[in-house]
Amino acid sequence: MSKKPAGRKRHNIWESTDLRQEQHDAKRRLILKQAAILFADRGFHETTIDQIAEALHVSKPTIYYYIDSKEELLYDIAHTGLADLNEALSRDQNAGLPAIDRFAQFFTMYGRLILSEFGVCLALISDRSLNPQSRRRLRSLKKQFEITVRKIIDEGRQDGTICVDDPKIFTFAVFGAFNWAPQWFSSKGSSSSDQVIADLLEIFRKVASQGLAVRQ
């Protein structure tokens, strides 16, 4: 890289990140985050490794030191986002709450993922850009979260806090609403991401509780 002119200060997120501990993983995650932003903004096929390197103020060979291909970047962005969600659920979800509250907890965490850099990329970029094996692995990970939600809904029907006639369709509807949010949400808009998540949850809470009201 060329030397900066004397006296000129330029913020470099690559150099300013404290990487003394777990240096390799931290740098690789930084690459994933920047790639996720560019993929979501410009498109997967339209984004080059050169552009990712330029955004991080590093050389192209530096990027290839941490990843083998652009396809690997896309897979690891999605995998990392889902792993982050799984970690948050394992750490923060309260199994002692009524099912409707655990449902809200899950989608609060899921909403924060889907509106993060990794999540927006996951929602906007089709996994058809991946090879069949990677696509199957990724879809299997996503399926586990669907199974978790179905289990919560089934428990809600048993404890009386959730009343829906078709848990499968209800699950698809909730995921569909949250997965579509990156298409229209803007951080520059009047509502924060947490407010959008809360508003979406309120809609589905009402759907779940209306059935109870009708049956009472």
C-alpha positions as CSV (number, residue, x, y, z in Angstrom):
1,M,0.0,0.0,0.0
2,S,1.2,3.5,-0.7
3,K,2.4,5.7,2.2
4,K,0.0,8.4,3.4
5,P,1.1,12.0,3.1
6,A,2.7,13.5,6.2
7,G,0.2,15.0,8.6
8,R,-2.8,13.4,6.9
9,K,-5.0,11.3,9.2
10,R,-7.3,8.8,7.7
11,H,-9.5,6.4,9.7
12,N,-8.5,2.8,8.8
13,I,-10.8,0.3,10.3
14,W,-8.4,-2.5,9.5
15,E,-5.5,-0.9,11.4
16,S,-7.5,0.5,14.2
17,T,-9.2,-2.7,15.3
18,D,-7.6,-4.3,18.4
19,L,-6.4,-7.6,17.1
20,R,-3.9,-8.6,19.7
21,Q,-6.0,-11.5,20.8
22,E,-7.5,-14.0,18.3
23,Q,-6.0,-11.9,15.6
24,H,-6.7,-14.1,12.7
25,D,-10.4,-14.7,13.5
26,A,-11.0,-11.0,14.2
27,K,-9.5,-9.9,10.9
28,R,-11.5,-12.6,9.0
29,R,-14.7,-11.4,10.7
30,L,-13.9,-7.9,9.6
31,I,-13.6,-9.1,6.0
32,L,-16.9,-10.9,6.3
33,K,-18.7,-7.8,7.6
34,Q,-17.3,-5.5,4.9
35,A,-18.2,-8.1,2.2
36,A,-21.7,-8.4,3.6
37,I,-22.2,-4.6,3.3
38,L,-21.0,-4.5,-0.3
39,F,-22.9,-7.7,-1.4
40,A,-26.1,-6.2,0.0
41,D,-25.5,-2.8,-1.5
42,R,-24.1,-3.7,-4.9
43,G,-25.1,-7.4,-5.4
44,F,-23.0,-10.5,-5.0
45,H,-22.0,-10.9,-8.7
46,E,-21.3,-7.2,-9.1
47,T,-18.9,-7.0,-6.1
48,T,-15.3,-7.8,-6.6
49,I,-12.6,-8.9,-4.2
50,D,-10.7,-5.7,-5.2
51,Q,-13.6,-3.6,-4.0
52,I,-13.7,-5.4,-0.6
53,A,-9.9,-4.9,-0.3
54,E,-10.2,-1.2,-1.2
55,A,-12.9,-0.7,1.4
56,L,-10.7,-2.1,4.1
57,H,-7.5,-0.4,2.8
58,V,-5.7,-3.6,2.3
59,S,-4.3,-5.5,-0.7
60,K,-6.2,-8.1,-2.7
61,P,-3.6,-10.9,-1.6
62,T,-4.4,-10.0,2.0
63,I,-8.0,-10.8,1.5
64,Y,-7.1,-14.1,-0.1
65,Y,-4.9,-15.0,2.9
66,Y,-8.1,-15.2,4.9
67,I,-10.6,-16.6,2.3
68,D,-10.3,-18.9,-0.8
69,S,-13.1,-17.4,-2.9
70,K,-15.9,-15.0,-3.1
71,E,-18.4,-17.9,-2.8
72,E,-16.7,-18.9,0.5
73,L,-17.2,-15.3,1.7
74,L,-21.0,-15.5,1.0
75,Y,-21.4,-18.8,2.8
76,D,-19.4,-17.7,5.8
77,I,-21.4,-14.5,6.1
78,A,-24.6,-16.5,6.3
79,H,-23.1,-19.2,8.6
80,T,-21.6,-16.6,10.9
81,G,-24.9,-14.7,11.2
82,L,-26.8,-17.9,12.1
83,A,-24.1,-19.0,14.5
84,D,-24.3,-15.6,16.2
85,L,-28.1,-16.0,16.6
86,N,-27.7,-19.5,17.9
87,E,-25.2,-18.3,20.5
88,A,-27.5,-15.5,21.6
89,L,-30.4,-17.9,21.9
90,S,-28.3,-20.3,24.0
91,R,-27.1,-17.5,26.2
92,D,-30.2,-15.3,26.6
93,Q,-33.4,-17.2,26.0
94,N,-35.4,-17.9,29.2
95,A,-36.9,-21.4,29.0
96,G,-39.1,-20.7,32.0
97,L,-41.2,-18.0,30.3
98,P,-44.6,-18.8,28.8
99,A,-44.4,-19.8,25.1
100,I,-45.7,-16.5,23.7
101,D,-42.9,-14.7,25.6
102,R,-40.3,-17.1,24.3
103,F,-41.7,-16.6,20.8
104,A,-41.2,-12.9,21.3
105,Q,-37.7,-13.4,22.6
106,F,-36.7,-15.6,19.7
107,F,-37.9,-13.1,17.1
108,T,-36.4,-10.1,18.9
109,M,-33.1,-11.8,18.5
110,Y,-33.8,-13.0,15.0
111,G,-34.9,-9.5,14.0
112,R,-31.7,-8.0,15.3
113,L,-29.8,-10.6,13.2
114,I,-31.8,-10.0,10.1
115,L,-31.3,-6.2,10.3
116,S,-27.6,-6.5,11.0
117,E,-24.9,-6.4,8.2
118,F,-24.8,-10.2,8.1
119,G,-28.5,-10.6,8.2
120,V,-29.3,-8.1,5.5
121,C,-26.9,-9.9,3.2
122,L,-28.4,-13.2,4.2
123,A,-31.9,-11.9,3.3
124,L,-31.0,-10.0,0.1
125,I,-28.6,-12.3,-1.6
126,S,-29.9,-15.7,-2.9
127,D,-28.2,-18.8,-1.7
128,R,-28.4,-20.0,-5.3
129,S,-25.1,-18.3,-5.7
130,L,-23.6,-21.1,-3.6
131,N,-22.6,-24.5,-4.8
132,P,-25.2,-27.3,-4.0
133,Q,-23.4,-28.7,-1.0
134,S,-23.0,-25.3,0.7
135,R,-26.6,-24.4,-0.1
136,R,-27.8,-27.7,1.5
137,R,-25.7,-27.0,4.6
138,L,-27.0,-23.5,4.9
139,R,-30.6,-24.5,4.4
140,S,-30.2,-27.2,7.0
141,L,-29.1,-24.6,9.6
142,K,-32.0,-22.4,8.7
143,K,-34.4,-25.4,9.1
144,Q,-33.2,-25.9,12.7
145,F,-34.5,-22.4,13.6
146,E,-37.8,-23.1,12.0
147,I,-38.1,-26.3,14.1
148,T,-37.3,-24.3,17.2
149,V,-40.1,-21.9,16.5
150,R,-42.6,-24.7,15.6
151,K,-41.7,-26.3,19.0
152,I,-42.4,-23.0,20.8
153,I,-45.7,-22.6,19.0
154,D,-46.8,-26.1,19.8
155,E,-45.9,-25.5,23.5
156,G,-47.9,-22.3,23.3
157,R,-51.0,-24.2,22.1
158,Q,-50.6,-26.4,25.1
159,D,-50.1,-23.7,27.7
160,G,-52.8,-21.6,26.2
161,T,-50.7,-18.5,25.2
162,I,-50.7,-19.1,21.5
163,C,-53.7,-20.1,19.4
164,V,-53.2,-20.6,15.7
165,D,-55.0,-23.2,13.5
166,D,-51.9,-24.0,11.3
167,P,-48.6,-23.7,13.1
168,K,-46.6,-24.4,10.0
169,I,-48.2,-21.6,8.0
170,F,-47.9,-19.3,11.0
171,T,-44.2,-20.0,11.3
172,F,-43.6,-19.4,7.6
173,A,-45.6,-16.1,7.8
174,V,-43.5,-14.8,10.7
175,F,-40.2,-15.7,9.1
176,G,-41.4,-14.3,5.8
177,A,-42.3,-10.9,7.4
178,F,-38.9,-10.6,9.2
179,N,-36.9,-11.8,6.2
180,W,-38.6,-9.2,4.0
181,A,-37.8,-6.3,6.5
182,P,-34.3,-5.7,5.0
183,Q,-36.0,-4.9,1.7
184,W,-37.7,-1.8,3.0
185,F,-36.1,-0.9,6.4
186,S,-33.7,2.0,6.4
187,S,-31.6,3.1,9.4
188,K,-32.2,6.7,8.2
189,G,-35.9,6.3,8.6
190,S,-38.1,7.5,11.5
191,S,-38.2,4.1,13.2
192,S,-35.2,2.3,14.8
193,S,-34.6,-1.4,14.1
194,D,-35.7,-2.3,17.6
195,Q,-39.0,-0.4,17.0
196,V,-39.6,-2.2,13.7
197,I,-39.0,-5.5,15.4
198,A,-41.4,-4.6,18.2
199,D,-44.1,-3.5,15.7
200,L,-43.8,-6.8,13.7
201,L,-44.0,-8.8,16.9
202,E,-47.1,-6.9,18.0
203,I,-48.8,-7.9,14.8
204,F,-48.1,-11.6,15.3
205,R,-48.9,-11.5,19.0
206,K,-52.4,-10.1,18.0
207,V,-52.8,-12.9,15.5
208,A,-52.0,-15.5,18.1
209,S,-54.2,-14.0,20.7
210,Q,-57.3,-13.3,18.5
211,G,-57.8,-17.0,18.2
212,L,-57.9,-17.2,21.9
213,A,-60.4,-14.4,22.2
214,V,-62.7,-16.1,19.6
215,R,-62.6,-19.4,21.5
216,Q,-63.2,-18.0,24.9
